[in-house]
Amino acid sequence: MLSGYSANDIVPIINREAKRFNLHPGTEIKLTGEQEDQAETAAFLLKAMVIAIGAIFFILITQFASVSKSLIILSEVIFSIIGVLLGIIIFNMDIVIMMTGLGIVALGGIVVRNGILIVEFIDAKKAEGMPTRRAIIEGGKTRMTPVILTATATMLGLVPLAVGLNINFTTLFTELNPHIYFGGDNVAFWGPLAWSIIFGLSFATFLTLMFVPALYELDYVMKLKIARRKNLKRIKKLNKK
């Protein structure tokens, strides 16, 4: 029996070889078991992700009364998914559909909160009478520290779970020996979830501080141009009369 292979490594080989196999009429080859379980899990997580994004979008619409601002904040979810996939590719890790998917769903709430901090602060400064572009600069600069601190604290808190840090607290107090070791069965289960959140949050946090203010500025410029065009059309109509 060969070791070091997963079902995702073997299945493509079986499918390739099955195409060359001469089958009797009415006979077909179908892979079941783990592949069916993976497909069902992926479908469930996709449905959960859509429901979560829909709920977040509804709440953002209620809070900001703006579709464009809600979409700007939700764009961070896409950034976080890209970060998860990049991290898995760079470090050559396996994708565990269930736990990686749960990590991505959990990321949706974490990264959206960082975007809300920036957008809400910009709106508050605009309400105080500050020009929009100046408010955008102040928002990105002022909210940089809390966003970075929140993300860093979350990622550092997940590192022990990601590496499988184990401490025996019983022997720590009875023998003054915590028996610290890394790995174990728990890291196989919780590791993919923790690494997904770490990869996605690190990537999304960096882009949040850059792209959210930039997208806010782009939205402001586009609305300004649309308003100017409408005013020009009104002026032309008045001149014709």
C-alpha positions as CSV (number, residue, x, y, z in Angstrom):
1,M,0.0,0.0,0.0
2,L,1.4,3.4,-1.1
3,S,1.4,6.3,1.4
4,G,1.5,10.0,0.8
5,Y,-1.4,10.2,-1.5
6,S,-4.9,11.5,-1.0
7,A,-8.2,10.8,-2.8
8,N,-7.8,14.0,-4.8
9,D,-4.4,12.8,-6.1
10,I,-5.7,9.3,-7.1
11,V,-9.2,10.2,-8.5
12,P,-7.9,12.1,-11.6
13,I,-5.6,9.2,-12.4
14,I,-8.5,6.7,-12.1
15,N,-10.7,8.9,-14.3
16,R,-8.0,9.2,-17.0
17,E,-7.4,5.4,-17.0
18,A,-11.1,4.7,-17.0
19,K,-11.6,6.5,-20.3
20,R,-9.2,4.1,-21.9
21,F,-11.0,1.0,-20.5
22,N,-13.2,-0.9,-22.9
23,L,-16.6,-1.1,-21.3
24,H,-19.5,-3.4,-22.3
25,P,-22.6,-1.6,-23.6
26,G,-24.7,-0.3,-20.7
27,T,-21.8,-0.4,-18.3
28,E,-20.4,2.8,-16.7
29,I,-17.8,3.6,-14.1
30,K,-18.8,5.9,-11.2
31,L,-16.7,7.0,-8.3
32,T,-18.7,7.3,-5.0
33,G,-17.8,7.4,-1.3
34,E,-15.4,10.2,-0.4
35,Q,-16.0,12.0,-3.7
36,E,-19.8,12.2,-3.1
37,D,-19.2,13.4,0.4
38,Q,-16.9,16.1,-0.9
39,A,-19.4,17.3,-3.5
40,E,-22.2,17.4,-0.8
41,T,-20.0,19.3,1.6
42,A,-18.9,21.8,-1.1
43,A,-22.5,22.4,-2.1
44,F,-23.5,23.0,1.5
45,L,-20.7,25.4,2.2
46,L,-21.4,27.3,-1.0
47,K,-25.0,27.7,0.1
48,A,-23.9,28.8,3.5
49,M,-21.5,31.3,2.0
50,V,-24.3,32.8,-0.2
51,I,-26.7,33.0,2.7
52,A,-24.0,34.7,4.9
53,I,-23.1,37.2,2.2
54,G,-26.8,37.9,1.6
55,A,-27.4,38.6,5.2
56,I,-24.3,40.8,5.5
57,F,-25.3,42.7,2.4
58,F,-28.8,43.3,3.9
59,I,-27.4,44.6,7.1
60,L,-25.0,46.9,5.3
61,I,-27.8,48.3,3.2
62,T,-29.8,48.9,6.3
63,Q,-26.8,50.6,8.0
64,F,-25.4,52.8,5.2
65,A,-28.5,53.1,2.9
66,S,-26.1,52.8,0.0
67,V,-25.6,49.9,-2.4
68,S,-22.2,51.2,-3.6
69,K,-20.8,51.4,0.0
70,S,-22.1,47.9,0.8
71,L,-20.5,46.5,-2.3
72,I,-17.2,48.2,-1.4
73,I,-17.2,46.5,2.0
74,L,-18.3,43.1,0.6
75,S,-15.4,43.3,-1.9
76,E,-13.1,42.3,1.0
77,V,-14.7,38.9,1.1
78,I,-13.3,38.3,-2.4
79,F,-9.9,39.6,-1.3
80,S,-10.0,37.1,1.7
81,I,-10.8,34.2,-0.6
82,I,-7.9,35.1,-2.9
83,G,-5.6,35.3,0.2
84,V,-6.7,31.8,1.3
85,L,-6.0,30.3,-2.1
86,L,-2.7,32.1,-2.5
87,G,-1.5,30.9,1.0
88,I,-2.5,27.3,0.2
89,I,-0.6,27.4,-3.1
90,I,2.5,29.1,-1.7
91,F,2.9,26.8,1.2
92,N,1.7,23.7,-0.8
93,M,-1.0,22.7,1.6
94,D,-4.0,20.4,1.0
95,I,-7.5,21.9,0.8
96,V,-9.8,20.3,3.3
97,I,-13.1,21.2,1.9
98,M,-15.1,21.3,5.2
99,M,-12.7,23.2,7.4
100,T,-11.2,25.4,4.7
101,G,-14.8,26.3,3.7
102,L,-15.7,27.1,7.3
103,G,-12.7,29.3,7.6
104,I,-13.7,31.3,4.5
105,V,-17.3,31.7,5.8
106,A,-15.9,32.9,9.2
107,L,-13.6,35.3,7.3
108,G,-16.6,37.0,5.8
109,G,-17.6,38.4,9.1
110,I,-14.1,39.4,10.2
111,V,-12.9,41.3,7.2
112,V,-16.3,43.0,6.6
113,R,-15.9,44.5,10.1
114,N,-12.6,46.1,9.1
115,G,-14.2,47.7,6.1
116,I,-17.1,49.0,8.2
117,L,-14.6,50.8,10.5
118,I,-13.1,52.7,7.6
119,V,-16.3,53.6,5.7
120,E,-18.2,54.6,8.9
121,F,-15.3,56.9,10.0
122,I,-15.2,58.5,6.5
123,D,-19.0,59.1,6.7
124,A,-18.6,60.6,10.2
125,K,-16.0,63.0,9.0
126,K,-18.1,64.0,6.0
127,A,-21.0,64.7,8.4
128,E,-18.8,67.0,10.4
129,G,-18.3,69.1,7.2
130,M,-14.9,67.7,6.1
131,P,-14.4,67.5,2.3
132,T,-14.8,64.0,0.9
133,R,-11.3,63.4,-0.3
134,R,-9.8,64.8,2.9
135,A,-12.2,62.5,4.9
136,I,-11.0,59.5,2.9
137,I,-7.4,60.3,3.7
138,E,-8.2,60.8,7.4
139,G,-10.3,57.6,7.5
140,G,-7.5,55.4,6.1
141,K,-4.8,57.0,8.2
142,T,-6.8,57.0,11.5
143,R,-8.3,53.5,11.2
144,M,-5.1,51.9,10.1
145,T,-3.9,51.2,13.7
146,P,-7.1,49.5,15.0
147,V,-7.6,47.4,11.8
148,I,-4.0,46.1,11.9
149,L,-4.1,45.5,15.7
150,T,-7.4,43.6,15.4
151,A,-6.2,41.4,12.5
152,T,-2.8,40.8,14.1
153,A,-4.4,39.7,17.4
154,T,-6.7,37.4,15.6
155,M,-4.0,35.8,13.6
156,L,-1.6,35.4,16.5
157,G,-4.4,33.8,18.5
158,L,-4.9,31.2,15.8
159,V,-1.2,30.3,15.5
160,P,-1.3,27.7,18.3
161,L,-4.3,26.1,16.7
162,A,-2.7,26.1,13.3
163,V,0.5,24.5,14.4
164,G,-1.1,22.1,16.9
165,L,0.4,23.4,20.1
166,N,-0.5,21.1,22.9
167,I,0.0,21.7,26.7
168,N,-0.8,19.4,29.5
169,F,-2.1,21.7,32.2
170,T,-2.5,18.8,34.7
171,T,1.2,17.9,34.7
172,L,2.1,21.6,34.5
173,F,0.7,22.2,38.0
174,T,1.4,18.7,39.5
175,E,4.9,18.0,38.0
176,L,5.8,21.5,36.7
177,N,6.2,19.9,33.3
178,P,3.7,21.0,30.7
179,H,4.7,18.3,28.2
180,I,4.6,20.8,25.3
181,Y,4.5,19.3,21.8
182,F,3.4,20.3,18.3
183,G,1.1,18.3,16.0
184,G,-1.3,15.6,17.0
185,D,-4.7,14.6,15.8
186,N,-6.2,18.0,16.5
187,V,-4.1,19.9,14.0
188,A,-5.3,17.6,11.2
189,F,-8.8,18.8,12.0
190,W,-8.4,22.4,13.1
191,G,-5.3,23.3,11.2
192,P,-6.9,23.9,7.8
193,L,-9.5,26.2,9.5
194,A,-6.9,28.2,11.3
195,W,-4.6,28.6,8.3
196,S,-7.5,29.6,6.1
197,I,-8.4,32.5,8.5
198,I,-4.7,33.5,8.9
199,F,-4.0,33.5,5.1
200,G,-7.2,35.3,4.2
201,L,-7.1,37.8,7.0
202,S,-3.5,38.8,6.4
203,F,-4.1,39.4,2.7
204,A,-7.5,41.1,3.1
205,T,-6.3,43.4,5.9
206,F,-3.5,44.7,3.7
207,L,-5.8,45.3,0.8
208,T,-8.5,46.8,3.0
209,L,-6.2,49.7,4.0
210,M,-5.4,50.3,0.3
211,F,-8.5,49.4,-1.7
212,V,-11.4,50.4,0.5
213,P,-10.4,54.1,0.6
214,A,-9.5,53.9,-3.1
215,L,-12.9,52.4,-4.0
216,Y,-14.7,55.0,-1.9
217,E,-12.9,57.7,-3.8
218,L,-13.8,56.0,-7.1
219,D,-17.4,55.8,-6.1
220,Y,-17.4,59.5,-5.1
221,V,-15.9,60.5,-8.4
222,M,-18.4,58.4,-10.4
223,K,-21.3,59.9,-8.5
224,L,-19.9,63.4,-9.1
225,K,-19.6,62.9,-12.8
226,I,-23.1,61.5,-13.0
227,A,-24.5,64.4,-11.1
228,R,-22.6,66.9,-13.4
229,R,-24.0,65.2,-16.5
230,K,-27.5,65.4,-15.2
231,N,-27.0,69.1,-14.4
232,L,-25.7,69.7,-17.9
233,K,-28.7,68.0,-19.4
234,R,-31.0,70.1,-17.3
235,I,-29.2,73.3,-18.3
236,K,-29.4,72.4,-22.0
237,K,-33.1,71.7,-21.7
238,L,-33.7,75.1,-20.0
239,N,-31.6,76.9,-22.7
240,K,-33.7,75.3,-25.4
241,K,-36.9,76.5,-23.8
